[in-house]
């Protein structure tokens, strides 16, 4: 398992591991968990990260500063507030359309969504079967890795849902997905740059306005 994960450098689906080692899924997942616990308990330089049905070897967060120094990588930057808002909406209501994201935020989100698509934190996943057939969007495995999530089921519980079941972006109104990007990097990862803010001339609605 270790050799397969190391050689890949990318997330490896559990089915591929089972096929290669002639194991059933439950046994493979148990062994992968033990391997991950071994790395963590012995403070090894790598960690085994689960992303939905895939697993990947990454560098240990404890050694992020040393790794950045060795390869002259800039420190991972925090996501901008608009990016966090868009990610929150898509994470909890996926698959969803850009029109719904715009409706919740009260501002055109096309600029931020295009940046999130470039960073592979969200992806297109089909079209909604209504007139105009708008694109549907969902989060990616990279989103899970960045926020240290094994699956979407590990997202924090969402507080403050309105009676109509709609998400309201506001102070205390949505889960906190903020924070630095994951310090652990997969093999061959490039430096991380901060997502720029939306254009200043965008018709922004403040969080307090949306909350009210």
Secondary structure, DSSP 8 states (H G I E B T S, - for coil): -HHHHHHH-S-EEHHHHHHHHT--HHHHHHHHHHHHHHHHHTT-SEEEEEETTEEEEEE-GGGHHHHHHHHT-----B--HHHHHHHHHHHHH-SEEHHHHHHHHTS--HHHHHHHHHTTSEEEEEE-SSTT--EEEEE-HHHHHHTT-SSGGGS-------TTS----STTTS----SB--S--BTT-----------TTS----HHHHH-
